[in-house]
Amino acid sequence: MRLADLAELAARQLPRPDGHASQYVRPLKNLGILRHHRPTSFEAAVYEPVMGLVLQGRKETVLGADSFPMSVGECLLISHDLPVIARVTKAPYLVLLFDVELDTLRDLYEAMVDSPPSAAQPRSLAVHTCDAQLVDALHRYLALAGARTDAAVLGPLVSREIHYRLATAPFGGMLRDLIRHDSHASAIARAIAQLRRDFRSPVEIPELARSVGMSASSFHKHFKVITASSPLQYRKGLQLLEARRLLRAGTISVSEAAFDVGYESAAQFSRDYTRKFGASPKHDIPAEPPTRGARPAPPRGPA
């Protein structure tokens, strides 16, 4: 199966372009298609475990000090919830997004115990050329869209195959580590889940480390390797992203947003917000209340 055939099939799932607005649809479980009609500026977000295959255009994703450019035929694979900034560098941009489910990977664990070890250090964010077998599996999965019975019967089987191909791919080493409950990757994933759930509350890092079975020093080390940030920096990023979402909704003031996400000082919140997003919190408050309307849910991955 050629990549061009997958791109054509994906484009047919989207509505006719309407101006310059981005378009996003979810034709099947775990599968999304996103199109941008023009390049974008850098935007901060937390990407959940996902694979993104570029079908048209180019994208740049930055994690910590590392930049990951992507072009047609390349996959971005993310194993953990990661704080990134990203932008579309060439449009039109078309990407196929596949949500990675940890439970499905765990079901495949026994089949993957004999997988060869990674040639390089596993990474929580990796870019690699998408091989023909993965392209074929994605095409077969997307082809089920619109066929309800086929999707219900065959969809879970093809989805399972896609998970297997990702986990056994050259850049899937971190996924293989993640499904081992006693691995550092798994422990950090559990810590991240706690931080995302309780980011409004103060966090004691030694206690968080103990809760996932790690010493404080080992926890800091492996957390930084996986997320490119410290646990406290990670929590602060979650607070600021949630505050920006609240402000852009146009129903809350800057001080209210600060206290809602767990800051004790509105002034410190404004300083941190400006440092992260390059503009003051007031810049993100809409001049007029947003209009109501049905819009598709935003993608969880490489938007």
C-alpha positions as CSV (number, residue, x, y, z in Angstrom):
1,M,0.0,0.0,0.0
2,R,1.4,3.4,-1.0
3,L,1.5,6.4,1.3
4,A,-0.3,8.4,-1.5
5,D,-3.3,6.0,-1.3
6,L,-3.5,6.5,2.4
7,A,-3.3,10.3,2.0
8,E,-6.1,10.3,-0.6
9,L,-8.3,8.1,1.6
10,A,-7.7,10.4,4.6
11,A,-8.5,13.5,2.7
12,R,-11.8,12.1,1.6
13,Q,-12.9,11.8,5.2
14,L,-12.6,15.6,5.7
15,P,-15.3,18.1,4.7
16,R,-14.8,20.5,1.8
17,P,-12.3,23.2,2.9
18,D,-14.1,26.3,4.3
19,G,-11.7,29.3,4.4
20,H,-8.5,28.9,6.3
21,A,-9.8,27.2,9.4
22,S,-8.2,23.9,10.5
23,Q,-10.3,20.7,10.1
24,Y,-10.4,17.7,12.4
25,V,-12.5,14.5,12.3
26,R,-12.5,11.2,14.1
27,P,-13.8,8.6,11.7
28,L,-13.0,5.6,13.9
29,K,-12.1,4.8,17.5
30,N,-8.5,6.0,18.3
31,L,-8.2,7.5,14.8
32,G,-8.2,11.2,13.9
33,I,-7.4,13.2,10.8
34,L,-6.3,16.8,11.0
35,R,-5.7,19.3,8.3
36,H,-4.2,22.8,8.5
37,H,-4.5,25.1,5.5
38,R,-1.7,27.4,6.5
39,P,1.5,27.3,8.7
40,T,1.0,28.0,12.4
41,S,3.0,29.6,15.1
42,F,4.4,27.6,18.0
43,E,1.7,26.4,20.4
44,A,2.3,24.8,23.8
45,A,0.3,21.6,24.7
46,V,0.5,18.3,26.5
47,Y,0.5,15.5,24.0
48,E,-0.9,12.2,25.2
49,P,0.4,8.8,23.9
50,V,-0.2,9.0,20.2
51,M,1.3,8.3,16.7
52,G,1.1,11.0,14.1
53,L,1.8,10.1,10.4
54,V,2.4,13.1,8.2
55,L,0.6,12.7,4.9
56,Q,1.2,16.2,3.5
57,G,3.2,19.3,4.6
58,R,5.7,19.6,7.5
59,K,5.7,19.9,11.3
60,E,8.1,20.8,14.0
61,T,7.7,19.6,17.6
62,V,10.0,20.7,20.4
63,L,10.5,18.8,23.7
64,G,12.9,20.5,26.1
65,A,16.0,21.5,24.1
66,D,15.4,19.0,21.3
67,S,13.6,19.8,18.0
68,F,11.9,17.1,15.9
69,P,11.0,18.1,12.4
70,M,8.7,15.9,10.5
71,S,7.9,15.6,6.8
72,V,5.7,13.4,4.5
73,G,6.0,9.7,5.4
74,E,7.4,10.2,8.9
75,C,5.8,9.1,12.1
76,L,5.9,10.9,15.5
77,L,5.5,8.4,18.3
78,I,4.8,9.6,21.9
79,S,4.7,7.2,24.8
80,H,3.9,9.5,27.8
81,D,1.9,12.7,28.4
82,L,4.6,15.2,27.3
83,P,4.7,19.0,27.5
84,V,5.7,20.2,24.0
85,I,5.6,23.2,21.7
86,A,4.8,22.6,18.1
87,R,4.1,24.4,14.8
88,V,3.2,23.6,11.2
89,T,6.0,24.7,9.0
90,K,4.6,23.9,5.6
91,A,1.0,23.8,4.5
92,P,-1.4,22.4,3.5
93,Y,-0.6,20.0,6.3
94,L,-2.4,16.6,6.7
95,V,-1.7,14.2,9.5
96,L,-3.3,10.9,10.6
97,L,-3.4,10.5,14.3
98,F,-3.7,7.2,16.2
99,D,-4.2,7.1,19.9
100,V,-2.0,4.6,21.7
101,E,-3.8,2.6,24.4
102,L,-1.7,1.2,27.2
103,D,-4.2,-1.6,28.0
104,T,-3.9,-2.9,24.4
105,L,-0.1,-2.8,24.6
106,R,-0.2,-4.8,27.8
107,D,-2.4,-7.4,26.2
108,L,0.4,-7.8,23.6
109,Y,3.1,-8.1,26.2
110,E,3.6,-11.9,26.0
111,A,3.9,-11.7,22.3
112,M,6.6,-9.1,22.5
113,V,8.9,-10.6,25.1
114,D,11.2,-11.8,22.3
115,S,11.3,-8.4,20.5
116,P,14.9,-7.4,19.8
117,P,16.3,-4.7,22.2
118,S,16.5,-1.1,20.9
119,A,19.7,-0.2,19.1
120,A,19.5,3.3,20.8
121,Q,18.3,4.6,24.1
122,P,14.5,4.5,24.0
123,R,12.9,7.9,23.8
124,S,9.4,9.1,24.9
125,L,9.2,11.1,21.7
126,A,10.7,9.7,18.5
127,V,10.4,10.3,14.8
128,H,11.0,7.6,12.3
129,T,10.1,6.8,8.7
130,C,6.8,4.9,8.6
131,D,7.4,1.4,7.2
132,A,5.2,-0.2,4.5
133,Q,3.6,-2.7,7.0
134,L,2.4,0.1,9.3
135,V,1.1,2.2,6.3
136,D,-0.8,-0.9,5.1
137,A,-2.4,-1.5,8.5
138,L,-3.4,2.2,8.9
139,H,-4.9,2.1,5.4
140,R,-6.9,-1.0,6.2
141,Y,-8.1,0.5,9.5
142,L,-9.2,3.8,7.9
143,A,-10.9,1.9,5.0
144,L,-13.4,0.5,7.7
145,A,-14.8,4.0,8.2
146,G,-18.4,4.2,7.1
147,A,-18.9,0.4,7.3
148,R,-20.4,-0.1,10.7
149,T,-20.4,-3.9,10.9
150,D,-17.0,-4.3,9.4
151,A,-15.6,-1.6,11.8
152,A,-17.2,-3.4,14.8
153,V,-15.9,-6.8,13.9
154,L,-12.6,-6.1,12.1
155,G,-11.7,-2.7,13.7
156,P,-10.4,-4.1,17.0
157,L,-8.2,-6.6,15.2
158,V,-6.6,-4.1,13.0
159,S,-6.2,-1.6,15.9
160,R,-4.4,-4.4,17.8
161,E,-2.1,-4.9,14.8
162,I,-1.3,-1.2,14.6
163,H,-0.4,-1.2,18.3
164,Y,1.9,-4.2,17.7
165,R,3.6,-2.6,14.7
166,L,4.3,0.5,16.8
167,A,5.6,-1.3,19.8
168,T,7.9,-3.5,17.7
169,A,9.1,-0.7,15.4
170,P,12.7,0.6,15.7
171,F,11.4,3.7,17.5
172,G,9.0,1.7,19.8
173,G,11.5,0.9,22.5
174,M,9.8,3.2,25.1
175,L,6.5,1.6,24.5
176,R,8.1,-1.8,25.2
177,D,9.5,-0.4,28.4
178,L,6.2,1.2,29.4
179,I,4.2,-2.1,29.5
180,R,6.6,-3.6,32.0
181,H,5.1,-2.7,35.4
182,D,8.5,-2.7,37.1
183,S,10.2,-0.4,34.6
184,H,11.2,3.3,35.2
185,A,9.0,4.2,32.2
186,S,6.0,2.7,33.8
187,A,6.7,4.3,37.2
188,I,7.0,7.8,35.6
189,A,3.8,7.2,33.7
190,R,2.0,6.6,37.0
191,A,3.6,9.7,38.5
192,I,2.5,11.8,35.5
193,A,-1.1,10.5,35.9
194,Q,-1.0,11.7,39.5
195,L,0.3,15.1,38.6
196,R,-2.3,15.5,35.9
197,R,-5.1,14.5,38.2
198,D,-4.0,16.6,41.2
199,F,-2.1,19.5,39.6
200,R,-4.2,22.1,41.5
201,S,-2.8,20.9,44.8
202,P,0.7,21.3,46.2
203,V,2.9,18.3,45.5
204,E,5.6,16.8,47.7
205,I,8.2,15.2,45.3
206,P,9.7,12.7,47.8
207,E,6.2,11.4,48.6
208,L,5.3,11.2,44.9
209,A,8.5,9.3,44.2
210,R,7.8,6.8,47.0
211,S,4.2,6.3,45.7
212,V,5.6,4.9,42.4
213,G,8.4,2.9,44.1
214,M,11.4,5.1,43.4
215,S,13.9,7.0,45.4
216,A,13.8,10.8,45.0
217,S,17.1,11.0,43.2
218,S,16.2,8.2,40.7
219,F,12.7,9.7,40.2
220,H,14.1,13.2,39.3
221,K,16.6,11.6,36.9
222,H,14.1,9.4,35.0
223,F,11.4,12.0,35.1
224,K,13.7,14.5,33.4
225,V,14.8,11.9,30.8
226,I,11.2,11.1,29.8
227,T,9.5,14.6,30.0
228,A,12.5,17.0,29.5
229,S,11.3,18.8,32.7
230,S,11.4,18.5,36.4
231,P,8.2,17.3,38.2
232,L,7.6,20.8,39.5
233,Q,8.1,22.3,36.1
234,Y,5.7,19.7,34.7
235,R,3.1,20.6,37.2
236,K,3.5,24.3,36.6
237,G,3.0,23.7,32.8
238,L,-0.2,21.9,33.5
239,Q,-1.5,24.7,35.7
240,L,-0.6,27.3,33.0
241,L,-2.2,25.3,30.1
242,E,-5.4,24.9,32.1
243,A,-5.4,28.6,33.0
244,R,-5.0,29.5,29.3
245,R,-8.0,27.3,28.4
246,L,-10.1,29.0,31.1
247,L,-9.1,32.5,29.9
248,R,-9.7,31.7,26.3
249,A,-13.3,30.6,27.2
250,G,-13.9,34.2,28.2
251,T,-15.8,33.5,31.4
252,I,-13.1,34.1,34.0
253,S,-10.7,36.9,35.1
254,V,-6.9,36.6,35.3
255,S,-6.9,36.4,39.1
256,E,-9.7,33.9,39.1
257,A,-7.8,31.7,36.7
258,A,-4.7,31.9,38.8
259,F,-6.4,30.8,42.0
260,D,-8.5,28.2,40.2
261,V,-5.4,26.3,39.0
262,G,-3.7,26.4,42.3
263,Y,-1.5,29.6,42.3
264,E,-1.4,31.6,45.6
265,S,-0.2,34.8,43.9
266,A,-1.8,36.4,40.9
267,A,1.3,38.4,40.2
268,Q,3.5,35.3,40.2
269,F,1.0,33.6,37.9
270,S,1.1,36.5,35.5
271,R,4.9,36.3,35.4
272,D,5.0,32.6,34.8
273,Y,2.3,32.8,32.2
274,T,4.1,35.5,30.2
275,R,7.3,33.6,30.4
276,K,5.7,30.4,29.0
277,F,3.4,31.9,26.4
278,G,5.2,35.1,25.4
279,A,2.2,37.3,26.3
280,S,0.4,38.3,29.4
281,P,-2.7,36.4,30.5
282,K,-4.9,39.4,29.5
283,H,-3.8,38.8,25.9
284,D,-5.7,35.5,25.8
285,I,-9.0,36.9,27.1
286,P,-11.3,37.3,24.0
287,A,-12.7,40.7,23.3
288,E,-16.1,39.2,22.9
289,P,-17.6,36.0,24.4
290,P,-17.0,33.1,22.1
291,T,-19.9,32.1,19.9
292,R,-21.6,28.8,20.6
293,G,-21.4,26.1,18.0
294,A,-20.7,22.5,17.5
295,R,-17.0,22.0,16.8
296,P,-15.1,18.7,16.7
297,A,-13.1,17.9,19.8
298,P,-9.4,18.9,19.5
299,P,-6.9,16.2,18.8
300,R,-5.0,14.8,21.7
301,G,-1.8,14.6,19.8
302,P,0.2,16.5,17.1
303,A,-2.3,19.2,16.4
